């Protein structure tokens, strides 16, 4: 299945892209896609403990399962206000 | 609740919560966040705010629901800005209204504390000599300990 990955803040800089299209296995989770991303872009790996995620613009867990066409966003620690 | 690149209007945010006639509240507390010129010894030139806007609106709705649960008599509204902001410009406006002042102060403080914990907004600081992404809290609205910490600060 195919998903869109969106990267924000410094993750965008480290990966050199704000948006990626990825073909992923049918049983993929947020966590498994993160692991694959950290292989493709080792510079993002240190964020494993602090990153959070959203699927289709709602907050998600690393265990959340993905469906074809999902938009998965990875969020570095936030700094609004 | 709103987020976007347009300049923020404090009076407009206050109007959203004040109420009229028999519904008029007795207290309105506002928080206005602005770009400061010094951050940890760095001379700041400007800030650039990036947001995941649809998720930010979701986060704002979660915060607003939490306020309703904690302070049923309070009404809150908040607007956050995105894009490039000069020193002194307003990045966030929060207004909280309630029949009496205590709830309005607490609700207003709670919103800014929670916003800093969970809103998917990032600031990049441009200072004399470079730039840096500011990174604070891991955004997880279901984190009970963060929620309690915000509540304690709101009621301190």
Interface residues (C-beta under 8 A of the other chain):
Chain A: X6 X8 X9 X10 X13 X50 X51 X52 X54 X57 X58 X59 X73 X75 X76 X77 X78 X79 X80 X81
Chain B: X33 X49 X50 X51 X52 X54 X55 X56 X58 X59 X80 X91 X92 X112 X115 X116 X117 X118 X119 X120 X121 X122 X123 X124 X133 X134 X135 X136 X137 X138 X139 X140 X141 X142
